[in-house]
Amino acid sequence: MDENYIKVLNSFDFKDYISSEEIKGCLKKSDHIDTTKIIKKYELTKPYDYVRACGENNFTDFALNKLNKITQEDSKYIIIRNIKGKLIYLYTNELTEKLEEMNWLAAKGYFSSITSTNNKIKGYFRTDDNVITIGKKSVGEIKITLEEANINALASRKHYLFGKKHLAIQGQIAALGNYFDYMTKLARNDKNKKIYDIDLNTVSIATMKNLDLSNIKSRQSFKAIDFVDIIWIDKVKNNLTVAFEVELNKDWPAAIDRLMSVSYANSNSEDVTNIIISDKEDDYINIKEYAKMDFRISVPIKFRLAHLTTSNLIEILEMRDKGISLEHIREGFFKKLKYIK
């Protein structure tokens, strides 16, 4: 099913793969108002959560009409306070219960005793404690006690490092290879898995029979090649062209050895580009050190090794989302490679 690789590529959503570190970096640079915008932009909260900001005036509001429309059983109320320039994140899971109390307050005549637009109920922090007071003693008062939120947990609630999703990376690289008009092969232990409910064996249909293994020396080498994460194969020449290891555990020697098995087996090792994908730019240095070890320097083949970060891969995938031409995306991909020299 040729269209399945397009389904895999179309399932990529750039926002889903922005790292939590990047989001936390944005939050650190923002004031309480911009922080609410960032939280909503990156969908750190649900559409039925209620997110507000509170400055040094210590006042906030609750739009009763809106709350009655969006609130669900597991809705959260989240508020970011600015206390002397320091942002404090507060929340409660009891929004549904508190909304019932607000409706009770409105029924008792709250809006007849206070000027309000759009049925907004006002609340305020009397001190620096985490309690919001709503209403007046003459009509009735509601108190909302809030807990401090861990912004690290909030930022990782939905978003995660793309580099920590090994199969997601494999699936996207395999689909990207098809998009570039290669035939693709997935590692033996991953080819029957699914991503986005799509069988990866319908995306990567190549097998070991499609590879140039004319120089293979042993069954052990055959097995090592069969477990290489992704391989792109030239459809015209039927030559192995690009081999990938997605290495998130930083086991550089094992990744390099598997890729070297590929180049050893190929009749034209200089035509093979071997790529290690990892999540950090600095990994290049460590990969280079392992690749330059004495026993690897002496290998009797030309071994082309390059590094690609997950963030660079995301940029390539985003280029397609933006409608950039296939030729420019392909060119951009190979330009992103940082070769080990």
Residue, then its C-alpha position, 0 to 999 in steps of 0.5 A: m500500500d504505497e499510500n501508507y507512507i504518506k499517511v505516516l508523514n501526514s500523521f506527523d504534527f510538529k507541535d507534538y514533537i517540540s521538546s519539553e525543554e524548549i517549552k520550559g525555556c519559553l516559559k522562563k522568558s515570559d510574564h504571567i500573561d504571555t505564559t498563559k498564551i504559551i500554555k494554550k499554544y502548545e496545548l499543555t492544557k485541555p480545551y476544557d481547562y480554565v487558564r488565567a493570569c493574575g498580576e500584582n493587583n491580586f485580582t482574577d475573574f471567572a467567566l461564568n457563561k464560558l465555564n458553564k459551556i466548557t467545564q467537564e468532570d476532569s477540568k482543571y483550573i490553572i492560574i499563573r500569579n506574578i508575585k514581585g516578578k516571580l511566577i507561581y503556577l497554581y491549580t485545582n482539580e475541583l473546578t466542577e465543584k467550584l463552578e456549582e458553588m459559583n452558580w449557587l452564588a449567582a442564584k443568590g444575587y451576586f450580579s445584583s450586588i456587583t458590576s460585572t460584564n459577561n457574567k464574570i465573577k471576581g476573585y482575589f488573593r487576600t495575601d500571598d497564600n494560595v487561596i482565592t476568595i469570591g463573593k461577599k459575606s452579605v451574599g455568600e463567599i466561596k474559597i478556592t484553595l490551590e496547589e502549586a503546580n510543577i511546571n516540569a510536569l505540566a510541560s511534559r504532560k503531552h510534549y516530549l522529546f522526539g528523540k525518546k520515541h524510537l519507533a516514531i523516528q524509524g517510521q518517519i525515516a522509512a516514510l521519508g525514504n519512500y517520499f524520496d523515492y527509495m525502497t526502504k527496509l526496517a529492522r527485522n525486530d520492528k518491521n511488523k510493528k505499527i505506528y499511527d495504526i499503520d502496519l510498518n511492513t506496508v511502508s517498508i517492503a524491502t527485505m535482505k534480498n534487496l540489498d547488495l550483500s556481495n561482500i558479506k563474510s559471515r552469518q553474524s554480519f548478515k544478522a547485524i545488517d538485518f537489525v539495522d534500524i532503517i535502510w534506504i535502497d536505490k530502486v534503479k540500481n538496487n543498491l543500498t544507499v543510506a543506512f540509519e541507526v537511531e541511537l538514543n541510549k548512546d551505545w555508539p560502538a554497537a551502532i557503529d559496528r552494525l553500520m560498518s557491517v553494512s558497508y563491509a557487505n556492500s560491493n561499493s562501500e563508498d556509495v553508502t552513507n551511514i547515519i547515526i541519529s541522536d537527540k543532542e548536537d554534542d553527541y557528534i563529539n562522542i560518536k567521532e571519538y568511537a569512530k576514530m578508535d584504532f581498530r576502526i581506522s584500519v578497516p580496509i573500506k571507505f566508511r562514510l559516517a554522519h550524525l543527524t540530530t532529532s531536531n534537524l529531522i523535525e525541521i526536515l519533516e516540518m518543511r514538508d508540512k509547509g509545502i516546500s518542494l520535494e527536491h528542496i526537502r531532499e537537498g535540505f536533508f543531506k545538507k543537515l548531515k554532519y560527517i565524521k571526518 
